[in-house]
Amino acid sequence: MTDYSRIAVLDIGKTNAKVVVLDAATGEEIAVARMANTVLKDGLYPHYDIEALWSFMLDAFQRFAKAPGFDAISITTHGASAALLDASGKLAMPVLDYEHEYPQAIRDAYTALRPPFTETYSPRQTMGLNIGAQLHYQQTAFPDEFAKVAAIVTYPQYWAARLTGVAANEATSLGCHTDLWNPGNGEYSSLVDTLGIRSLMAPIRSAFDALGPVRPEIAAEIGASVPVYCGIHDSNASLLPHLVSREAPFAVVSTGTWVINFGVGGDLEHLDPRRDVLANVDAYGRAVPSSRFMGGREFETLSAEIGTVPANEALAALPAVIARKIMLLPNVAPGSGPFPGREKQWLNAGDASKAERYTAACLYLALMSEACLGLIGAKGPVIVEGPFAANSTYLILLAALTQRTVIALPGSTGTSQGASLLTGVKPAATQETRFEPFAVDGLDAYRAAWYALTE
């Protein structure tokens, strides 16, 4: 364990980015800065505004180095992104937005050459959600630019490389549906040779490694010379505190733009790649059965349509929702999740009140979560972290559907707290709210009808 007292975490999600300083003893966020993570539409393809993120990050580090101060930097970002560096360490090509879709011919060619699910436990994804598909697109569509690439690094490690000058890759980002990783063997998959990029892949380092201090010119700019840790995929950052403090089996529902579900203590034997399930790789290099859907994006869309309703009003509307079978069927956000190919559909909602529609929306999210947990054979209590941990309607319904204890953890996300543990600090004690299972009249029949219509 280290004796750091405060950790600065760069935490880049698909929708928002933040720099947060955490008290190492309590896990409390004692300083935070936020910005929207925007996508630029110019150039070769849609890409992240890397320079805006860099300026935001340096400004936050500079301000926070003065007060409250920090002893180390850790990094966590969303997955499905990689940075292509030239010989000088600068970007050879923009960092591709994973929601960009490629021409059909390129998609078909990639599908034909990617490894089987039994090798990578990575399902074929839409858009650029497989990093392997991104790399194939970039080298196929832009060969002249790709010829300048000297190193390929996963996204958290891009920021670590820019801060320290040390290029690295790391298993949690390589093991999240990239097609590039063989979790059974703990090494690159055959795809890196199929694409001819093995020599470009930066060395693999542990998420717990300190890659070095910030470069001298950055130390001078922000006013602090501190170590920078290698970094971690955001969903695995959320998982890490539970791996440290809980005994398997248990499930973690990590919520943000995506709802990522981990079945800790499960196995990989029965995963169905057609249902958006996969093996993630945890910070210790172990494969963890996982599933997901774009629940945060879906709830954002639904909230914009319906508005929000206090929990007591939402639960008061539940009997009417069940009795009248007011239902929302998947998918609000297409292209992912356990029910591929389906499009959003409301049933029996023509004259539903705002509270009834909101309750049905929360019930939809709870049903999607239950389906995802079932697909990975998750067992034990269900820990919910991130924004959904503040949605008591969702939590109560999830406990009722799964008939398991649901544990909600406070705070905006668990990613920053998890990333801080890479530095060797002890996990802070956290307050939690428990939702015990209970019976709801008519819920079993409602669930059966929803699944029959969905399946």
C-alpha angles and dihedrals in degrees: 000000000000128000096230112142100193131025125198113213126196103209116184116184126180092257104027140016128208143177112214133181113214129199103237094213099049105020088232119152102238097173132015139176124187140191137171115262102230131194120223117216099200128092127030096337140334109303142169120270093247096171092052089051091048093051091046091050096049092047091052093047090049093051095042093047087064094046134036088359128210138220103208143009126232128181138212129171141168117277131241094067135102134177123226112211131197125221091278093054095252124122111283090189132012118272101261121234105239091218091068113109121216132221113281094244091056091046092051092048091052094047089055095054104038119107122260121269090247089065101043105017083220116129122218106266135198123249112359098324089123106066087208088063090051093052092046090051093048095049093042100045098034108030096158093054093042090054087068093059113115100168138017119209132177116249104261088047092052089066091044090051092049091051098043108019090238115122117209144153125217134206102237091058093041091048100053105095094299098130085224099095136069104207094188092060098029093233143095116298125239089264093081089063093041088056092041094233104117092109090052097053110104118234116281116247132180117262086236095058121111101224092197143284121305112277113273095249090052091047088054092049098048096033097237135091105203137151119264119215122219097250140224144239108268099240090050089049087057090049097049100077090054093050088054098046109028137062120232140282103063138115129233122204106197111193132199128104083332128038104222118190124201124195100203111198093022130117136236098234102103104035115137111210090200090068100056095260124139146151115270119196117231127219090270093054097256123138115243123190107241143175135186151182132186092258099149092053089046094051090048090054093046093047090053089053100041108018123224129292129202113257094245091055092044093052091045087058093050098090091054092047091052096042094049093037093232098182142176114206124201145304116041089158107035127214103051144047138066096303106053121190096024124121128214114275132175118210126198091353101117095108098021118135123240090257092050093050091047092049091048089051092052089046089052091054091047091050091049089051092048090050091050092050091049093052092059096042092242115187136187129026120347116233115200119196133172128037095333088062086074094052102090093180091059092044094050091048093047090053091049093049098045096035087221133113112271116206117200119202120206127234134068094278139344093225097089093046091049093048090052090061090066087076092063099255118142118260110259121237110258133204115235137188118219125211112195122208119259138171121264118196111247096003095116092054091045090051092048091051092047093051092046090054093042101044 
